[in-house]
């Protein structure tokens, strides 16, 4: 009797361990999609992608093997056992699919120059009724991660007034596809708004070494670099380092430079 009970517990543990290994492998593949494509650095930090993914996938990975441990019993008819395990797998995959769908809705799709700052726009921020107004060649939700964009100038005062009213209702200017344009088209506006990076070093002397390290990595001297503040989902501010001539993005720093 004791031998049978011990054998049953070992079988359950083995089945749960196999299920955990498979679940971890699937979660790893999902993590590659999320962190290498949807939330590349620094978006996993500034858009909350890491926490959301770990919450959704972590629960799914843990619950599946626990349910397998609870239901696995070789005393069951083979057909019944296979049915139970298949049902667990289907439910777990459905949970993972729903979790990835949620992460997809919250993912960053563009980093938009918004006249005097950069703003990260997430898929859920873009009004559905405006998606069809995105300019030709600019995808609302690019498959390979966030892309840089800029906003065109307002055509007239009425358009500016209407945009301001919509912004007061919670729709950021950067989230409006009808105002988007390719990033290079806004180069001159970006450079006019950007500030010399030496000012950033003066404001944050404790981060001067980090700023210099990023400039060395990019191959730009401080005299040839500028910066602008970056607004994203999280409360903490970030800063975008730019080439002071081309407006090319050189890097990102966790500094609230507003």
Secondary structure by P-SEA (a helix, b strand, c coil): caaaaaaaaaaaaaaaaaaaaaaaaaaaaaaaaacccccccccccccaaaaaaaaaaaaaaaaaaaaaaacccccccaaaaaaaaaaaaaaaaaaaaaaaaaaaaaccccccccccbbbbbccccccccccccccccccccccccbbbbbbcccccaaaaaaaaaaaaaccccccccccccccccaaaaaaaacccaaaaaaacccaaaaaaaaaaaaccccccbbbbbbbccccbbbbbbbcccccccccccccccc
